[in-house]
Amino acid sequence: MIATVKNLIVMPGLFILVPAIAAAGVTGFAVAGQRKGELIDKKKKRMPFIGANGILVLLPAAIYLDHLAAGGNFDTVFYLVQALELIAGSVNLTLMSLNIRDGLKMSGRLRRLNQTVA
């Protein structure tokens, strides 16, 4: 069952997720355009780390874990790489959530949500 999940993460998961994240980054930079400000600066600083983390840690980890799982190698290395993948994924999820929050603030939608609750 673990091998099946790991394989599904690689195929078709990565072929859907990687272009989706890249598209989000490209559209984010395009929408930002020439805008200036603290929120834009924060978002722009986070994006290279998100991309590097994805390409240098998450992508190879997913492929390697799929390879190990396909061979039934659920040893210490498997669990160490799995832990690294979970940590890197949590970092990326946190950074992407911060970018979404800042994007909502910039659009004024977050303010409106907060005002309706209050």
For each residue, the residues with C-beta under 8 A, 3 or more apart:
1: 4 5
2: 5 6 69 74
3: 6 7 66 69 70 72
4: 1 7 8
5: 1 2 8 9
6: 2 3 9 10 62 65 66 68 69 70
7: 3 4 10 11 66 69 70
8: 4 5 11 12 13
9: 5 6 13 14 62 65 66
10: 6 7 13 14 62 63 66
11: 7 8 14 15
12: 8 15 16
13: 8 9 10 16 17 62
14: 9 10 11 17 18 59 62 63
15: 11 12 18 19
16: 12 13 19 20
17: 13 14 20 21
18: 14 15 21 22 54 59
19: 15 16 22 23
20: 16 17 23 24
21: 17 18 24 25 50 51 54
22: 18 19 25 26 51
23: 19 20 26 27
24: 20 21 27 28
25: 21 22 28 29 47 50 51
26: 22 23 29 30
27: 23 24 30 31
28: 24 25 31 32 43 47 99 103
29: 25 26 32 44 47
30: 26 27 33
31: 27 28
32: 28 29 35 40 43 44
33: 30
34:
35: 32 40
36: 40 41
37: 40 41 106
38: 41 42
39: 42 43 102 105 106
40: 32 35 36 37 43 44 106
41: 36 37 38 44 45
42: 38 39 45 46 98 102
43: 28 32 39 40 46 47 99 102 103
44: 29 32 40 41 47
45: 41 42 48 49
46: 42 43 49 50 95 98 99
47: 25 28 29 43 44 50 51 99
48: 45 51 52
49: 45 46 52 53 95
50: 21 25 46 47 53 54 92 95 96 99
51: 21 22 25 47 48 54 55
52: 48 49 55 56
53: 49 50 56 57 58 88 91 92
54: 18 21 50 51 57 58 59 92
55: 51 52 58 59
56: 52 53 59 60
57: 53 54 60 61 84 85 88
58: 53 54 55 61 62 85 88 89 92
59: 14 18 54 55 56 62 63
60: 56 57 63 64
61: 57 58 64 65 81 82 84 85 88
62: 6 9 10 13 14 58 59 65 66 85
63: 10 14 59 60 66 67
64: 60 61 67 68 81
65: 6 9 61 62 68 69 78 81 82 85
66: 3 6 7 9 10 62 63 69 70
67: 63 64 70 71
68: 6 64 65 71 73 74 75 77 78 81
69: 2 3 6 7 65 66 72 73 74 78
70: 3 6 7 66 67
71: 67 68
72: 3 69
73: 68 69 77 78
74: 2 68 69 78 79
75: 68 78 79
76: 79 80
77: 68 73 80 81
78: 65 68 69 73 74 75 81 82
79: 74 75 76 82 83
80: 76 77 83 84
81: 61 64 65 68 77 78 84 85
82: 61 65 78 79 85 86
83: 79 80 86 87
84: 57 61 80 81 87 88
85: 57 58 61 62 65 81 82 88 89
86: 82 83 89 90
87: 83 84 90 91
88: 53 57 58 61 84 85 91 92
89: 58 85 86 92 93
90: 86 87 93 94
91: 53 87 88 94 95
92: 50 53 54 58 88 89 95 96
93: 89 90 96 97
94: 90 91 97 98
95: 46 49 50 91 92 98 99
96: 50 92 93 99 100
97: 93 94 100 101
98: 42 46 94 95 101 102
99: 28 43 46 47 50 95 96 102 103
100: 96 97 103 104
101: 97 98 104 105 110
102: 39 42 43 98 99 105 106
103: 28 43 99 100 106 107
104: 100 101 107 109 110 113
105: 39 101 102 108 110 111
106: 37 39 40 102 103
107: 103 104 110
108: 105 111 112
109: 104 112 113
110: 101 104 105 107 113 114
111: 105 108 114 115
112: 108 109 115 116
113: 104 109 110 116 117
114: 110 111 117 118
115: 111 112 118
116: 112 113
117: 113 114
118: 114 115
